[in-house]
Amino acid sequence: MQIDLRTVTIKPLRHTFDHVARRLGGDKPASRYQEGTLDIQATDNFHYRPTWDPEHEIFDASRSRLVMADWYAFKDPRQFYYGAYTLARAKQQDTAESNFDFVESRGLVDVIPEDVKRAALAVLLPLRHAAWGANMNNAFIAAYGYGTAITQPCLYQAMDQLGIAQYLSRIGLLLDDVEALDAAKDAWMSDDAWQGLRRYVEDTFVLKDPMELFVAQNVALDGLLYPLVFETIVDGVLSSQGGTAIAMLTQFMNAWHAETRKWVDATVKTAAAESAANKALLEEWVSHWRDRAAGALNPVAQIVLGATTDEHLGEVIQQFNARLAKAGVQV
């Protein structure tokens, strides 16, 4: 018996969904990111206005002072939709788990000098409360922002911050014990060094404008905190004093910030380019929240940096200003 194998090409009747095709200007093949992002925001058939906020629809672009002709002008350079996001984070989690296993299996915690270990615990563990605050803030933006192009990555950002809080807790348990977590909570609640940052986080909880909250949390606070704490203090100071193992345990934070910074900058650049009014508003927000974040982080950095805090923090602020200038916002 003879069998002939033939290749049959089946031409699809259409390449994507109708609402995506309208966005692309025709029936063109669309990426999974485009199909999972474009025009998913609910816009019609709302039954009633929220009883807790009758001035707005349930999904309402006017909740923000920032005005966009098209809220889908925002693009995530990472092209994250749910599938791509979970795959990327799964790979990073595998790397983080390998780092934790390496440090634990080789007893590297035992060779960290005690003063370095205490400094790491003092400056890192209370930050898990700040990360939890970032989780809450990004969840708020995802709930009250407008357009899937901005709310979707903010929801991913919220889950990332929850993961960072968990990693910080694991570092505390590895370097010390449960008592370290209790001490960190006490420091967050009552230590003078942390009250500025705690007030910053709690003040952001009551912001009603989702895009101002985006600036306060993802642009200003994260834009200063991660370079200052994880790059300058952990990778720079503590590593040089025998804390290389701590740098391994916080590798995810550095990689995560370098990645998310691209999305944050792209969002700011798009919003600023929309209009002169948007640009002026962003400059007002960024200047205000940058100065507050710098003031809140100064006493935290002093825990490790001491007299050199102003110098290091000044360098981080200069880098931040240069970064925002590239995005079209002068501060």
WOQUIHU-V700943 format. One line per field, one symbol per residue. phi: phi as a letter, one per 40 degrees, with the letter a starting at -180 (. if undefined). psi: psi as a letter, one per 30 degrees, with the letter a starting at -180 (. if undefined). Layout:
phi=???
psi=???
This chain:
phi=.bbbcbcbcbcccacaccccccccgicbdbccccccbcfcdcbbgccacdccaccbcdbacccbccbbcaccccbcccfcbdcccccccccccdcccccccccccbgcccccddcccccccccccccccccccccccccccccbcbgccbcccccccccccccccccccccccccaaddccccccccccbcdcbcccccdcccccbcccccccdcccccccccbccccccccccccccccbhbdcccccbcdccccccccdccdccccccccccaccccccccccccccccccccccdccccdbcfccdccccccccccccccccccgbcb
psi=kkkkkkkkkjkkelfaleeeeeefhlilklleeefgekhfkkflhkellkffiffllejjfffkfkkkejfgfkkjffhjaeeeeeeeeeeeeeeeeeeeeeeefghfeffkkeeeeeeeeefeefffeeeeeeeeeeeeeeeflkkffeeefeeeeeeeeeeeeeeeeeeeeefcaeeeeeeeeeeeffkeffeeeeeeeeeffgkfjeeeeeeedfdeeefeeeeeefeeeefdeeefggheeeeefgeeeeeeeeefeeeeeeeeeeeefeleeeeeeeeeeeeefeeeeeeefefeefeefbfgeeeeeeeeeeeeeeeeefggjj.
